[in-house]
Amino acid sequence: MRRSLPFAVSTAIVFAVLAGFVAHAQSPRMSLIEEGTNASCGPCATHNPTFEKYLVKPHVASRVIPLIYHSSWPGRDVMYSANTVMHTGRIVGYYAINGVPTITVNGKFPTRVTGGWDGTPSDTIAINNSLSTATGMSPLTITVTEVQTGADVAVTVAVHSSEALQNKKLHVAVVEGHHYYASAGTNGEKDFYYIARKMLPDHLGTSLTLGIGETKTFNHTYTVDTSWNASEMYVVAFVQDDATKEVLQAGTDKIDLRMQSGPTVLLNNAAGQPGEFTGTLQSPVAGEYSVSLATKMPAGWTAELLVDNVVVTPPSKITIAKDVPLAVTVRITPGASKNRLGSATVTVNGPRGGSVSSDFRLYARDIEAFVMVKDEGNAAIAAAYQAALDKSLYSYALAPSGDERGFDLSIFGVVVCEVGKTTLNQEDVQVLKSYMNGGGRLFLIGAEIGWGLADDSAAIAWGTYRDVAFMTDYLHTRYVQDDYSATTVRGVAGDPVGDGFNISFTSGVQNQDTPDELAPLGTAVPVFTYGSSAAVAGIRYADAKNRLIFFGFGLEGISLTNSRGEIMRRGIAWLLGTTGVDDAFDVGTPAAFSLYPNPASGRLVVQVTVASASRLRVSLHDMMGREVALLADRDAAPGVETLVFDAASLSPGNYALRVVMNGIVSARLLTIAR
């Protein structure tokens, strides 16, 4: 909303007034992240969502100021067209960027870590590495003040230095925090953030030299364009060294809107039981703000938004008083879907670019396959695993990286760790060691795991975490070589996981051009080999304490969802101890069955749909794979078989219900509770 009366907003990056600075005063270092992007660029649409989610994380937003330019290539972009000279000047003229999307952190391209190229926006590890070199205090303090009358805005930027500063540049950018375009280009992006609209006086900046303890003030004016969102406009100022491109300090008058909350990840005790996340919203500027709720819910799950304990229907308008905390609650109620994870994002937007988002995730406890997503951020990889798990018949949750630290992993039937084509870091390894020390059942999948842990060149050239003992003692595998040349994997005949498979693993969502060759140690056995060779692509291992399946290639490389799903189904079943090496497996349609209640304490009902005359065997197994009860072992006619079992005699804990029809094995985790 435009204001007809003058008003002023002033936010310094330190909590002091300018007059109070002394010669040696310093301020917290703020980092500037600049991006070159384009609304018709396919990779931009792929990488930007990860980048945008990263920027609003509290620990990032508190020390980073983003600024985004738009290029003329590869296609149409209405934001570029609105100011061609500025965007081209910064992207091409200043940084010589020749491919988008590309970012700089304080004027430097972050060195790639998880793939892509130097400056890949979704490579958040590389961004973190760059930010880690720009912490602590800065001799520079930048204060931005705006006074607006109607559409005309007067900008004052004051720069103070506690050290002598020569031959630098001050750049001042007018920024629009968010703009929705139905068609800004051709890549499908509709929401754009941190858009550089204008630079004052231009993209070349203003020369800056300061003596010790000196402050200089610069005045500019601009007019809010009628096509901009007036309430989203703010100013970013930064000091840069043209010779080295280093950004020394940045400041902004963007409103510091904050949302503080307790745990953002919860594990529910029972299906149908709501989980609540409550936080407090606070702003230094009173006014009307908009609040929205974006959800990613499995079928049958619901989410509600409450503001000050009153249910609101988002998107909605709320009023925030200056510096007065306002309670915001998200309530998620799980349903009965196989996907046992629901997520919600609360976003609040207000004047002067004030914006804050918080992510909340609720896991239902009855999860058979807890999936640690450790890949390089390509959403298509996780989607490939979700599609496979949908085919596997097991309940599951695809947990974003880091969530596994909030749970005792031993409560889940199986832990699947998908790593894509990146590597395990030291923290990942410690989590997996702890899980296996407690008697874990691990399905570890990734094309660079062995290379990262055991290849000397990886540690030297790429800085990967090296842990050969983890490979040998926990994964029961010796790393043989990297980049094995093959396009197919073949299942070992008679193996309960691999038998009958001979499939391409380079035609899926990510080409497996860098798979690891492995060698099983001790009693570990091969599951898959590469092509028709004897080179091992995957192993499995079992002892009295642990079960393990380890693949040196990524399942995301398999394009056939049914094949991915069958491998996941067989692997999880074996890890649960519900199958053995003597079982006859065929790649076919698993049995459709239900069991309730789950968890159970007494009467358990199992219903099996028999499509055609079949030999039916239904049994219960403990987590060591031992059969503890036989519910049925007979010929079954087409129809629905209903089996009733009294589970009161079983000890509390996790069991596997195993259904075999005509040699095809299906299994599901059952919890016995008291």
Secondary structure, 3 states (H helix, E strand, C coil): CCCCCCEEEEEECCCCCHHHCCCCCCEECCEEEEEEECCCCHHHHHHHHHHHHHHCCHHHHCCEEEEEEECCCCCCCHHHHHCHHHHHHHHHHHCCCCCCCEEEECCECCCCCCCCCCCCCCCHHHHHHHHCCCCCEECEEEEEEEEEECCEEEEEEEEEECCCEEEEEEEEEEEEEEEECCCCCCCCCCEEEEEEEEEECCCCCEEEEECCCCEEEEEEEEECCCCCCHHHEEEEEEEECCCCCCEEEEEECCCCCEEEECCCEEEECCCCCCEEEEEEEECCCCEEEEEEEEEECCCCCEEEEEECCEEECCCEEEEECCCCCEEEEEEEECCCCCECEEEEEEEEECCCCCEEEEEEEEEECCCCEEEEECCCCCHHHHHHHHHHHHHHCCCEEEECCCHHHHCCHHHCCEEEEECCCCCCCHHHHHHHHHHHHCCCEEEEECCCHHHHHHCHHHHHHHCCCCCHHHHHHHCCEEEEECCCCCCEEEECCCCCCCCCCEEECCCCCCCCCCCCEEEECCCCEEEEEECCCCCEEEEEEECCCCEEEEECCCHHHCCCHHHHHHHHHHHHHHHCCCCCCCCCCCCCCCCEEEEECCCECCEEEEEEEECCCEEEEEEEECCCCCEEEEEEEEEECCEEEEEEEEHHHCCCEEEEEEEEECCEEEEEEEEECC
